[in-house]
Structures are given as structure tokens and as C-alpha cells.
Amino acid sequence: MKIKREFDRLTLLIILLFSVIPLLSIMTHNKFVILASFILVILVMIFIRKTVNAKLIQPILDISHKSYLMSSGKLDTEISVASNDELSDLANNINLLAGSLREKIKVLEKSIQREQRVVRELAILNEFIGYVSSELNFEAILRKLIEKTRDLMKSEAGVIILFQPDRTKSFLSTDKLIDEQFIKEMLSVDSGGLARIIAEQKPIRNNNISISLSNGREIRNFIALSLHSTTDLQCLLIMLNRDAGFSQVDEDSFLNFAFQAFQTISLQTELAKLATTDGLTGLYNHRVFQDRLSEEILRAERYKSKLFLLIIDIDHFKNFNDTYGHQTGDAVLKTMAGIIKESIRKVDFAARYGGEEFVLILPETDCGHTYKVAERIRQAVMDYPFHLKNGTRAVLTVSVGVACFPEDSAEKEDLIGKADKALYHAKDLGRNRACLYSDICESEEVG
């Protein structure tokens, strides 16, 4: 309304001027008065023009120009009108609109960035899942987890501390400069260290450490997460940086990706276990035994070493099953698996061959040690108190056949056949004994 009042005054002034000048012309014929009147009119018109320009045209041009800049994306442009009228109100409203748009754009940009992070995270996770689905080597899978997490977090180095079922720890890293001493030092600088990370069950960030690697490179930032699975698999996943600290956004991405990736590993581990182990005894199954024996034979050939194959059979097990039932028989098979596991080294391999038969692969050993293992298992089975439902104790025995690579045979199938022949020779001799295939050869030569 203020602009309208200003123009009402100007209009009234113009009407008065153009009304007065004719009257002056009629009332006086003084040329100077008439000239002065026209000069006054010109001055008034100039005044009116400047007033209109200052009050209306220039503010409108300024609003138009800056509105154009805003429409071009320069929303930080500020429209300023040096008046207190409707144009000033219009400018203020446009400024408020631009401010609101700026805030909405910021929110939208953050949303887009978040979506881009999610898309990138899913792409990396998809690559990792594809790798896991085609890889059986557990260590290779963990190394790939470190690699993909580094890609996601843009970290300089990564490490996994893996907890074994017996609570011992081992670690894997993609950086050769990271050793066990470095990990101990890194965990010790954080309040609570390893125990705190495990207890928190969420990412722990520390952007204020100072640990030097063996080459002098300094690590100042780390983020760590304790990961668990339903299959008793547990590890710590740690990412390291020299300069760039880890933010809350990094923490969220780290948690989401690591959790899903580790669940994938757990599922794959469980599926691999189902595919490679005997459901009753927990030992490896027949298919894995065949593959492992082929691998061990190739290794023995390469290093010119010996390999021993043992086939163990529970004596009269069919009669035992028929007498006491399959549930009791299953319990015996589980116990047998436990006895075998406790009787061999970590480098040895045990599997259920089928029915009541078990097989062992003993690499890089000699005949004397192999025979001791066979006798240890035989004696442990005979001494074990197999308690029956009626309260009585059953005495079970086993027979063991042993064959040696390459002395008895250099071919896999033939080696299995020789061990099987030694097993049946042990049964022919009265069962409850271990027999070497070489003993059969010697007895045949003597005969």
C-alpha cells in the first residue's frame, strides 16, 4: 500500500501542475512566468522520473536480476531492497523461499550421498558374496573380507584377529608390515583394549593413536568391530589409517557391511561343513577323504616323503547294532570319532569311510609312529566303557589295516585297496589288532 500512496501523491502533483500552468497563462501574459512554469514542470518530471526509478524500476530490476541468479542455481544470492514497502516484502519473501530451498537441497544432497554410499556398499558386498560362493579356502575368504572392507572404508590397511574354538588367537593381514607385536601395541593404547572391543558389540573408533610400523610409517586411526556367528565363529575386524580419521558415517557403513559379510561367511562355512562332514560323527565324509588323499599323495610325491593310510573297522558292529539298536550304535560311532580325534596330530586327517569304517591319513611320518597311532586307537576303544541302557558295559574292539605310500603303492586306488587288504588280514588273524600291508607281503614271501 505504501507504493500506491507514493504514486497517488505524484499523480496529484502532476494534476496540480498541469492545472496551474494554463491558469497562469490566462491570468498573465508574462513570458518569464510562463517560462518559469515550464521549467518547474520539467524539474518536477525529472523528480518524478528519479523517484519512479528509485522507488519502483530499480528495485524491480534488482529483484528480477537476482531472481534469475537464484533460478540458475545460485541460491545463496541475497536480494536487498532499501525501502520498507511492498517490494521490500517481496524481496524478503523471495529470500525466505531461497533459504528454504537451500535447506531442502542440503537434505536432498545428504540423502543422495547416503543412497550412493548404500549402492556402493551393496556393490562391494555383492562382489564379496560372489567370491565367497565359489571359494572353499577359509583363509582366502577372510583375506577377501579385509580387501573389500578396505575398499569400502578407503583404509590403508586391515587385519582380522580370529578366535579359535580353543580360544587361541591367530591373525591375518593384507599388509606385511603388520605383525603380532603391532596388534598388541595397537590394542593396548585403547582403553580396555581387546576386552572392550569384544564387550561393546559395536564399532570402536580411535582417531588419536600413534603406533609406528617397522618401516617408520605411523598409524594414527583405527576402527574395530567384534563379529560373531551362530556357528561359534568369532573374530575382530580392524581397519587402519595413517592420516584420515574415521567418522560416524564410516562407522555406520563399517557396521552394516561387516555384519552382512560375516553372516555370509558364517552361512558359507555352515554349508561347506554340511557338504564336507559326516552328520553323525562330525568327521569329514567320504568325498572329502578322496580329495584329501589325492592332495596328500601329490604333496608326498613333490617332497619325496612317506604317507600312511589307515582303515579302521569296528569288529562285529552289525551284530552289536542288531542286538542293542541303532541309537546305541550311533552313540558308539560318535564315541569312536572322539577317540580318533584325540589320538592323532593336527596335520593328520580323519574321516568316516562308510558304515562302521573310518580312515586316517598320516603324512610325513614313519612306520613306527603309524603303528603306535593304530595301537593307541585300538587300545583306547577296547578300554572305553561303552555303557548300555540296561546298565551293563559292552566291550568293543577294532581292526586296523595300514598301507604306505609309495612303498606299498604309488597309486591312490591301489593304496586304498592295499590298506583294505591289510584290514581283512587283521580280521582273519582274529580281529582286535592292527596289520601293516608290508607284514602280509613278508608272510607271503616266507610262505
C-alpha positions in Angstrom: 0.0 0.0 0.0 3.0 2.3 0.6 3.9 2.3 -3.1 0.3 3.1 -4.1 0.3 6.1 -1.7 3.5 7.4 -3.2 2.1 7.3 -6.7 -1.1 8.8 -5.6 0.9 11.8 -4.4 2.9 12.0 -7.6 -0.3 11.8 -9.7 -1.9 14.6 -7.6 1.2 16.8 -8.1 1.1 16.3 -11.9 -2.6 17.2 -12.0 -2.0 20.3 -10.0 0.9 21.4 -12.1 -1.0 20.9 -15.4 -4.0 22.7 -13.9 -2.0 25.7 -12.6 0.1 26.3 -15.8 -3.0 27.1 -18.0 -4.4 29.4 -15.3 -1.1 31.3 -15.2 -1.1 31.6 -18.9 -4.6 33.1 -18.8 -4.0 35.3 -15.8 -0.7 36.7 -17.0 1.0 37.3 -20.2 4.4 37.5 -18.5 6.7 35.4 -20.6 9.1 34.8 -17.7 6.3 33.4 -15.5 5.3 31.1 -18.3 8.9 30.0 -18.9 9.4 29.5 -15.2 6.3 27.4 -15.1 7.5 25.2 -17.9 10.9 24.8 -16.2 9.2 23.9 -13.0 7.2 21.3 -14.9 10.4 19.8 -16.4 12.1 19.7 -13.0 9.0 18.1 -11.5 9.0 15.5 -14.3 12.7 14.8 -13.7 12.0 14.4 -10.0 9.1 12.1 -10.8 11.3 10.0 -13.1 14.0 9.7 -10.5 11.5 8.8 -7.8 9.9 6.2 -10.0 13.3 4.8 -10.9 14.5 4.7 -7.3 11.2 3.5 -5.8 10.0 1.1 -8.4 12.1 0.4 -11.6 15.5 -0.2 -9.9 14.2 -2.4 -7.1 12.2 -4.4 -9.7 15.3 -4.8 -11.9 17.3 -5.8 -8.9 14.7 -8.3 -7.8 14.5 -9.6 -11.4 18.2 -10.0 -11.8 18.8 -11.7 -8.5 15.8 -13.9 -9.0 17.4 -15.0 -12.3 20.6 -15.8 -10.4 18.6 -17.9 -8.0 16.9 -19.7 -10.8 20.4 -20.5 -12.2 21.3 -22.3 -9.0 22.9 -19.5 -7.0 20.6 -19.8 -4.1 23.0 -18.1 -1.8 22.2 -14.8 -3.6 20.6 -12.2 -1.2 18.0 -9.7 -2.5 18.3 -6.4 -0.7 15.8 -3.5 -1.2 16.5 -0.3 0.7 12.9 0.5 1.5 10.1 -0.5 3.7 7.3 -1.2 1.3 5.7 -4.0 -0.8 8.9 -4.5 -2.9 10.9 -5.0 0.3 8.3 -7.5 1.5 8.5 -9.3 -1.9 12.3 -9.4 -1.7 12.2 -10.8 1.8 9.7 -13.5 0.8 11.9 -14.5 -2.2 14.9 -14.6 0.2 12.9 -16.8 2.6 11.9 -19.1 -0.3 15.6 -19.3 -1.4 16.7 -20.1 2.1 14.0 -22.9 2.3 15.2 -24.3 -1.0 18.8 -24.2 0.2 17.9 -26.3 3.3 15.8 -28.7 1.2 18.7 -29.1 -1.3 21.1 -29.8 1.6 18.8 -32.5 2.9 18.4 -33.9 -0.6 22.2 -33.9 -1.2 22.7 -35.8 2.1 20.0 -38.3 1.0 21.7 -38.7 -2.4 25.1 -39.2 -0.7 23.6 -41.7 1.7 22.0 -43.6 -1.2 25.2 -43.5 -3.2 27.0 -45.0 -0.2 24.4 -47.7 0.1 24.7 -48.5 -3.6 28.5 -48.7 -3.3 28.3 -50.8 -0.2 25.8 -53.2 -1.8 28.0 -53.4 -5.0 31.1 -54.3 -2.9 29.0 -56.7 -0.8 27.7 -58.4 -3.9 31.3 -58.8 -5.2 32.3 -60.4 -1.9 29.3 -62.7 -1.8 30.1 -63.8 -5.4 33.6 -64.6 -4.3 32.6 -66.5 -1.2 30.1 -68.7 -3.1 32.9 -70.0 -5.3 35.8 -70.2 -2.7 36.2 -73.0 -0.2 39.5 -71.9 1.4 38.6 -70.2 4.6 41.8 -68.1 4.9 41.3 -66.8 1.3 37.8 -65.8 2.2 39.0 -63.8 5.3 41.6 -62.1 3.2 39.0 -61.1 0.7 36.9 -59.7 3.5 39.8 -57.5 4.6 40.3 -56.4 1.0 36.7 -55.5 0.3 36.3 -53.7 3.7 39.4 -51.7 2.8 37.8 -50.7 -0.5 34.6 -49.7 1.3 36.4 -47.7 4.0 39.2 -46.5 1.8 41.6 -47.7 4.5 45.3 -48.1 4.2 45.5 -51.5 5.9 43.3 -54.1 7.6 43.6 -57.0 9.9 41.5 -59.9 11.2 42.1 -61.5 14.6 40.4 -64.9 14.5 39.5 -66.7 17.7 39.8 -70.5 17.5 37.4 -72.8 19.4 40.1 -73.4 22.0 40.3 -69.6 22.5 43.7 -69.3 20.9 44.1 -66.3 18.5 45.5 -66.0 15.1 45.6 -63.0 12.7 45.5 -62.3 9.0 46.5 -59.0 7.4 46.9 -57.6 3.9 49.9 -55.6 5.0 53.2 -57.4 5.6 54.4 -54.7 8.0 51.6 -55.6 10.4 52.7 -58.3 12.9 51.6 -59.6 16.2 53.6 -57.1 18.1 51.9 -54.2 16.3 48.5 -55.6 17.0 49.3 -56.0 20.7 50.5 -52.4 20.9 47.5 -51.1 18.9 45.0 -52.8 21.2 46.9 -51.7 24.4 46.6 -48.0 23.5 42.8 -48.1 23.5 41.1 -48.1 26.9 40.1 -51.6 27.8 41.8 -53.0 24.6 40.7 -56.3 23.3 38.2 -57.0 26.0 36.4 -53.7 25.4 36.0 -54.2 21.7 34.6 -57.7 22.3 32.2 -56.5 25.0 30.9 -53.4 23.1 29.4 -55.4 20.3 29.6 -52.3 18.1 32.4 -50.5 16.2 35.1 -48.8 18.4 36.8 -45.8 16.8 40.1 -44.2 17.9 41.5 -41.3 15.9 44.1 -40.4 18.4 46.7 -43.2 18.5 50.4 -43.2 17.4 52.0 -46.5 16.5 54.9 -46.9 14.1 55.3 -49.8 11.7 58.7 -51.4 11.1 59.3 -49.1 8.2 58.6 -46.0 10.3 55.1 -45.4 8.9 52.8 -44.2 11.6 49.3 -45.3 12.2 47.0 -42.8 13.9 43.5 -44.1 13.4 41.7 -47.4 13.7 38.2 -48.7 13.8 37.4 -52.2 15.1 34.4 -54.5 15.4 33.8 -57.8 17.1 31.9 -60.3 14.8 30.1 -63.4 16.0 28.1 -66.1 14.3 25.8 -68.9 15.3 28.5 -71.4 14.3 30.9 -70.3 17.1 32.9 -68.3 14.6 34.3 -65.2 16.2 36.8 -62.6 15.0 37.8 -58.9 15.3 37.9 -56.9 12.0 40.1 -53.9 12.2 40.8 -51.1 9.7 43.8 -48.8 9.9 44.7 -45.3 8.6 47.6 -43.0 8.8 46.0 -39.6 8.2 42.3 -39.8 7.5 40.2 -40.4 10.7 37.1 -42.5 10.8 33.7 -40.7 11.1 30.3 -41.7 12.3 29.3 -42.3 8.6 32.3 -44.6 8.3 31.2 -46.4 11.5 27.7 -47.0 10.2 29.0 -48.3 6.8 31.5 -50.4 8.6 28.9 -52.0 10.8 26.4 -52.7 8.1 28.9 -54.1 5.6 31.0 -56.2 8.1 27.9 -57.7 9.7 26.3 -58.8 6.4 29.7 -60.0 5.0 30.4 -62.0 8.1 26.9 -63.6 8.1 27.6 -64.6 4.5 30.9 -66.2 5.7 29.1 -68.0 8.5 26.4 -69.3 6.2 29.0 -70.4 3.6 31.1 -72.1 6.4 28.0 -73.9 7.7 27.0 -75.0 4.1 30.6 -76.2 3.5 30.5 -78.1 6.8 27.3 -79.8 5.8 28.8 -80.7 2.4 32.1 -81.9 3.7 31.4 -83.5 7.1 29.5 -86.6 8.3 26.4 -85.5 10.1 26.6 -88.2 12.8 30.3 -88.2 13.8 31.4 -84.7 12.8 34.4 -86.2 10.9 35.0 -85.4 7.2 32.9 -87.5 4.8 34.0 -90.0 2.1 34.1 -87.4 -0.7 36.4 -85.1 1.2 38.6 -88.1 2.1 39.0 -89.0 -1.6 40.0 -85.4 -2.5 42.4 -85.1 0.5 44.1 -88.4 -0.2 44.8 -87.2 -3.8 46.2 -83.9 -2.5 48.4 -85.6 0.1 49.8 -88.1 -2.5 50.8 -85.2 -4.7 52.4 -83.5 -1.8 54.3 -86.6 -0.8 55.5 -87.1 -4.4 56.7 -83.5 -4.5 58.6 -83.7 -1.2 59.7 -87.3 -1.6 58.1 -88.2 1.7 56.0 -91.1 3.1 52.3 -91.2 3.6 50.3 -93.8 5.6 46.7 -94.7 5.1 44.7 -96.5 7.9 41.3 -98.1 7.6 39.6 -98.8 10.9 36.6 -101.1 11.3 34.6 -101.8 14.4 34.5 -105.6 15.0 31.1 -107.3 14.9 29.4 -104.0 14.7 26.4 -105.3 12.7 25.6 -107.8 15.4 26.0 -105.1 18.0 23.5 -102.9 16.1 21.0 -105.7 15.8 21.3 -106.5 19.5 21.2 -103.1 21.1 19.6 -100.9 18.4 20.7 -98.2 16.0 20.6 -95.4 18.6 23.1 -97.2 20.7 25.1 -98.0 17.6 25.1 -94.3 16.6 26.4 -93.4 20.1 29.3 -95.8 19.6 30.2 -94.2 16.3 30.2 -90.8 17.8 32.5 -92.1 20.6 34.8 -93.7 18.1 35.1 -90.4 16.3 36.1 -88.7 19.5 38.7 -91.3 20.3 40.2 -91.0 16.8 40.4 -87.2 17.1 42.2 -87.4 20.4 44.7 -89.9 19.1 46.1 -88.1 16.0 48.1 -84.9 15.3 46.7 -81.7 13.9 48.3 -82.4 10.5 46.6 -85.8 10.3 43.3 -86.3 8.6 40.3 -88.4 9.8 37.1 -89.3 8.0 34.2 -91.6 8.2 34.7 -94.0 5.3 31.2 -95.5 5.5 29.1 -97.6 7.9 31.4 -98.5 10.8 34.6 -97.9 8.9 36.9 -94.9 9.5 40.0 -93.8 7.5 43.1 -91.9 8.6 45.8 -90.1 6.5 49.1 -89.7 8.3 51.5 -87.6 6.2 55.2 -87.1 6.8 55.7 -89.8 9.4 57.2 -93.3 9.6 56.0 -96.8 10.1 56.9 -96.9 13.8 54.8 -93.8 14.6 51.9 -95.0 12.4 51.8 -98.4 14.2 51.8 -96.6 17.6 48.8 -94.5 16.5 46.9 -97.6 15.3 47.6 -99.4 18.6 46.7 -96.3 20.6 43.3 -96.2 19.0 42.8 -100.0 19.2 43.6 -100.0 22.9 41.5 -96.9 23.7 38.4 -98.5 22.1 38.9 -101.7 23.9 39.3 -99.9 27.3 36.4 -97.5 26.7 33.4 -98.1 29.0 30.5 -98.4 26.5 27.6 -98.3 28.9 24.3 -99.8 27.7 20.8 -98.8 28.7 20.4 -101.9 30.9 23.4 -100.7 33.0 25.9 -103.3 31.6 29.1 -102.4 29.9 29.9 -103.5 26.3 33.4 -104.3 25.2 34.1 -103.3 21.6 37.2 -103.8 19.6 38.5 -102.6 16.2 40.7 -103.9 13.5 43.1 -101.7 11.6 44.7 -102.0 8.2 47.7 -99.9 7.2 49.3 -99.2 3.8 52.2 -96.9 3.0 52.8 -94.6 0.0 54.9 -95.1 -2.0 56.4 -98.3 -0.6 53.2 -100.4 -0.8 51.6 -98.5 -3.7 52.1 -95.2 -5.7 48.5 -95.1 -6.9 45.6 -93.8 -4.9 43.0 -96.5 -5.6 45.6 -99.3 -5.2 46.8 -97.8 -1.9 43.2 -97.9 -0.6 43.0 -101.5 -1.8 46.2 -102.4 0.0 45.0 -100.8 3.3 41.7 -102.7 2.9 43.6 -105.9 2.3 45.6 -105.3 5.4 42.4 -104.7 7.4 40.9 -108.0 6.3 44.1 -109.8 7.1 43.8 -108.4 10.6 40.3 -109.8 10.8 41.5 -113.2 9.5 44.0 -113.2 12.3 41.3 -112.9 14.9 40.4 -109.2 14.9 41.3 -106.6 17.6 44.6 -105.9 16.0 46.5 -103.6 13.6 48.1 -105.1 10.5 50.6 -103.5 8.1 50.3 -104.4 4.4 54.1 -104.9 4.4 53.6 -107.7 7.0 51.3 -109.5 4.6 54.0 -109.3 1.9 56.6 -110.6 4.3 54.4 -113.5 5.4 53.6 -114.4 1.8 57.3 -114.4 1.0 58.1 -116.6 3.9 55.2 -118.9 3.0 
